[in-house]
């Protein structure tokens, strides 16, 4: 059934020298540019319940995950963490570095910076105001500049299609490493123009990125909780620079993603942990398909970072232009119901075709969903309830473990501050 086209979106090519693309948006997919939100509610939650990062609030389950990682994955992750330390240190002090050049008064730097970012390899580049409402509670006051440069770097296509796998994790974390290097180079370039630049990288970010990427017109939030951008969908890694350089903000765009995801539902149907919600809900002032962390995290930990919601997204697999053209021409979802899009293999569970999902028992989802010190306290409380009085040595051991957990949390918080 042929659909009526409501509007066509023109985007630059994937790479600097690639031709641009035109994306048709069917009339029944039209919603509104960007995301549907209630500003008064977003502001309310940012005041009374500021965002927190899982790196701190869920640190106990992250510690637990390391205990079940296969040896090859654990070795790779440790090596990645070591390689990333210089990047994180550079990001933490980047806002304090003085410009090396002299600014040209009255000159808009938007296209100068955009062209340099694309020359360095970023596939999507957009500009918007930094929205402090999405800053994590422990990072309030860290972002120094108002203008946000949103950057997306595509990760390897072939490696991504092997998800979940160690090869997929190479693509995941390897892309972050490449992105950090070229973000440093972009920040240095901005300083050479006479302006300051502060880097917000993975594990050194000030807050949630996606709302600002949506506002910068780089995509829309998908049902899988990820940014779906025109060329590579969710197959990218995000970074951001904030600057005092004079730039013109981009505007949010209606790519039709909000309604398309409700028609598609492939990621919802194929999630092995059943962690994705079919219907949109209002959460912290934004209408979205909410991800259930407690259903997602155990699968990620047990199966090489999972990422199946990325793998089975047709926008990731085929690109937004072919998917939207197919929808206009047929009213259907490109690849839906096929092994090519929906099939995946889980270690110890075998191949999962379009009509098959793995089964997990209740204990599989029983993870320590808290801070390490909270987990230790709960364990100690259980021991107290089971005995009249814990032995002195056990109490000393418990005190030592709590002290270590608090010191570890303080180091993590300091690294992010």
Order of alpha helices (4+ residues) and beta strands (2+ residues): beta-beta-alpha-alpha-alpha-alpha-alpha-beta-beta-alpha-alpha-beta-alpha-beta-beta-beta-alpha-alpha-beta-beta-alpha-alpha-alpha-alpha-alpha-beta-beta-alpha-alpha
